[in-house]
Amino acid sequence: MDDADAYFSNENATFGDRVAAARETQGLSQEELAHKLGVKLKTVRGWEDDISEPRANKLVTLAGVLNVSMRWLLTGVGEGVDAPEDEVALSGDVREVLLEMRRTKAEFARLTDHLGRLEKRLGKLLRAGE
């Protein structure tokens, strides 16, 4: 595994991190990427903030527009972008805290999505009982 694979792996980066890095490498703003994909700006922001992920058909298009593989977007392994060269060396403790923050952020996003689905389900059940 080369440095780019390690830098963007699931251990070190999220799906949203990889989308943002690839978008920036292509010199695109979030608005420009949304326009190219035919989605709303809110959708691209959701992907980059790890609140949501694209459906399979959009994932294929996203990978093509960003000139990276779908596998790299999903896992950080494969054809993607190079790791930043000007990365600041971090102590083991600082790096561990940053990784834990990323994991917590991703878990929070997953739980928030789950809560939203539960709220919709509850709303349907309450309306059905009226």
N, C-alpha and C positions, 0 to 999 in steps of 0.2 A: 504494500500500500504506500503510495507516495504522500508527500506533505499535504497536497490539496485534498486527497481522499480523507486523510486523518482530520484535517481542519474542518471539512464540511460533513464529516460522518454524523450519524445519529447521536453519537456520544457527545459531540461538540457543537452541533448546529441543528436547528429545527428546519422543517420544510420551509417555513416562512423566511428563515435566514438565507436559505439557498435561493429562493425566488428573488429576494431583494438583491443578493449579490450578483446573480445572473442578469437581472434587470439593469443594475448599475453598470455592469461590465458592457452591456449593449448600449449604454448611454441613454437609456429611456427613463422618463419620469413615470410615476404610477399612472398618471392620466394618459400618457402615450401608450403604455402597455394595455390599459383597459380598452382604449380605442382600437388598438390592433386586434385584440381578442374579442371585441364586441360585447364586453361586459361593463358593468358599472364600476366606477372608481371605488366604491364601497366594497365591492367584491375583491378587487386586487388588494385593498388594505386588509381585508379579512384574511386573505391567504398569507400575506406577509406578517400579520400579527398572530398567526396560528390560531385564529378563531374558526376558520373553515378551510376546506381543501376543495380543489376543483373536481368536477366529475371527470370521468375517464376521457370523454371527447375533448374537454377543455384542457386536460392535462397534456394530451398529445399536441394540441395547438400551442400551448404554453411552452412546451419543450422545444418545439420548432421555432417559435418566435425568439426564444432566448438562446437558441443554438446550443442546447445541452440535452443530454439523454433524460428520458423519463425516470430511469433508474437512479440517475444522479439526483434529480429533484426529490425523489422519495427517500433515498438512503444516503446520499453523499458519495456513493461509489459509482465510478464510470466516467463517461465524458461530461465534464462540467467546466467550471471556471477555476483558475488557479487561486490558491490561498493568498491573502494580502502579503506583500513583501515587507511592509513597514509595521508588522505586528510587534507590539511591545512585549518583551519577555515578562511573564508573570510568575510570581512565586507559586509553589504548589498549592498553598492555602487559598490564595486569591483565585487561582484557576478553578479550584474545587468549589468555591462559593459561587463563582459565575456559572459553572455547570449546573449546580443545584438550583440556582435561580432560573435558568433556562428550563430545566425539567419541571420545576414548580409552575412556571408560566404555561408550559404546554399542558400540564395536568389541570390547571385552573381553566384553561380554554376548553378542554375536553369536558370538564364538569359543568361549565357554564352552558355549553351546547346541550348537555344531557338535561340540565335544569329547564332549558327552554323547551325541549321536547316534552318533558313532564308537564309543564304549564299548559302547552297546547292540548295535550291529552286530557288534562283535568278540565280545561275549558270545554272541550267537546262533550265530556261526560256530564258536566253541569248543564250544558244546553240541551242535551238529550233528555235529561230528567225534567225539564220544564214542561 
